[in-house]
């Protein structure tokens, strides 16, 4: 569990992955922390964008949808944290998905952990 930490972000129990771990390039890798989240009784899993591969951000692959659906099924919120502005600028569909996700409460894209903390204060 060296690449993840159980913590609380503005009153919300969270499992925060470090940016240094292996890429989350398969469904199993991207969702293996669901068990840790359940064990730690967390509500939010925070994944650094640098841990996600191109397949996650290329929506046509279906990888992002499959990953996020697993979190929804387990009633866990998911936050992708990091600068994805270049990816969003290069893809109309990704930009739309990010904007729509950020309007909801299940999946958020934030540029930094500080921005996520601010969102949780609201």
Secondary structure as a PSIPRED ss2 file (coil, helix, strand):
# PSIPRED VFORMAT (PSIPRED V4.0)

   1 X C   1.000  0.000  0.000
   2 X C   1.000  0.000  0.000
   3 X C   1.000  0.000  0.000
   4 X E   0.000  0.000  1.000
   5 X E   0.000  0.000  1.000
   6 X E   0.000  0.000  1.000
   7 X E   0.000  0.000  1.000
   8 X E   0.000  0.000  1.000
   9 X E   0.000  0.000  1.000
  10 X C   1.000  0.000  0.000
  11 X C   1.000  0.000  0.000
  12 X E   0.000  0.000  1.000
  13 X E   0.000  0.000  1.000
  14 X E   0.000  0.000  1.000
  15 X E   0.000  0.000  1.000
  16 X E   0.000  0.000  1.000
  17 X E   0.000  0.000  1.000
  18 X C   1.000  0.000  0.000
  19 X C   1.000  0.000  0.000
  20 X C   1.000  0.000  0.000
  21 X C   1.000  0.000  0.000
  22 X C   1.000  0.000  0.000
  23 X C   1.000  0.000  0.000
  24 X E   0.000  0.000  1.000
  25 X C   1.000  0.000  0.000
  26 X C   1.000  0.000  0.000
  27 X H   0.000  1.000  0.000
  28 X H   0.000  1.000  0.000
  29 X H   0.000  1.000  0.000
  30 X H   0.000  1.000  0.000
  31 X H   0.000  1.000  0.000
  32 X C   1.000  0.000  0.000
  33 X H   0.000  1.000  0.000
  34 X H   0.000  1.000  0.000
  35 X H   0.000  1.000  0.000
  36 X H   0.000  1.000  0.000
  37 X H   0.000  1.000  0.000
  38 X H   0.000  1.000  0.000
  39 X H   0.000  1.000  0.000
  40 X C   1.000  0.000  0.000
  41 X C   1.000  0.000  0.000
  42 X C   1.000  0.000  0.000
  43 X C   1.000  0.000  0.000
  44 X E   0.000  0.000  1.000
  45 X E   0.000  0.000  1.000
  46 X E   0.000  0.000  1.000
  47 X E   0.000  0.000  1.000
  48 X E   0.000  0.000  1.000
  49 X H   0.000  1.000  0.000
  50 X H   0.000  1.000  0.000
  51 X H   0.000  1.000  0.000
  52 X E   0.000  0.000  1.000
  53 X C   1.000  0.000  0.000
  54 X H   0.000  1.000  0.000
  55 X H   0.000  1.000  0.000
  56 X H   0.000  1.000  0.000
  57 X H   0.000  1.000  0.000
  58 X C   1.000  0.000  0.000
  59 X H   0.000  1.000  0.000
  60 X H   0.000  1.000  0.000
  61 X H   0.000  1.000  0.000
  62 X C   1.000  0.000  0.000
  63 X H   0.000  1.000  0.000
  64 X H   0.000  1.000  0.000
  65 X H   0.000  1.000  0.000
  66 X H   0.000  1.000  0.000
  67 X H   0.000  1.000  0.000
  68 X H   0.000  1.000  0.000
  69 X H   0.000  1.000  0.000
  70 X H   0.000  1.000  0.000
  71 X H   0.000  1.000  0.000
  72 X H   0.000  1.000  0.000
  73 X H   0.000  1.000  0.000
  74 X C   1.000  0.000  0.000
  75 X C   1.000  0.000  0.000
  76 X C   1.000  0.000  0.000
  77 X E   0.000  0.000  1.000
  78 X E   0.000  0.000  1.000
  79 X E   0.000  0.000  1.000
  80 X E   0.000  0.000  1.000
  81 X E   0.000  0.000  1.000
  82 X C   1.000  0.000  0.000
  83 X C   1.000  0.000  0.000
  84 X C   1.000  0.000  0.000
  85 X H   0.000  1.000  0.000
  86 X H   0.000  1.000  0.000
  87 X H   0.000  1.000  0.000
  88 X H   0.000  1.000  0.000
  89 X H   0.000  1.000  0.000
  90 X H   0.000  1.000  0.000
  91 X C   1.000  0.000  0.000
  92 X H   0.000  1.000  0.000
  93 X H   0.000  1.000  0.000
  94 X H   0.000  1.000  0.000
  95 X H   0.000  1.000  0.000
  96 X H   0.000  1.000  0.000
  97 X H   0.000  1.000  0.000
  98 X H   0.000  1.000  0.000
  99 X H   0.000  1.000  0.000
 100 X H   0.000  1.000  0.000
 101 X H   0.000  1.000  0.000
 102 X H   0.000  1.000  0.000
 103 X H   0.000  1.000  0.000
 104 X C   1.000  0.000  0.000
 105 X C   1.000  0.000  0.000
 106 X C   1.000  0.000  0.000
 107 X E   0.000  0.000  1.000
 108 X E   0.000  0.000  1.000
 109 X E   0.000  0.000  1.000
 110 X E   0.000  0.000  1.000
 111 X C   1.000  0.000  0.000
 112 X C   1.000  0.000  0.000
 113 X H   0.000  1.000  0.000
 114 X H   0.000  1.000  0.000
 115 X H   0.000  1.000  0.000
 116 X H   0.000  1.000  0.000
 117 X H   0.000  1.000  0.000
 118 X H   0.000  1.000  0.000
 119 X H   0.000  1.000  0.000
 120 X H   0.000  1.000  0.000
 121 X H   0.000  1.000  0.000
 122 X C   1.000  0.000  0.000
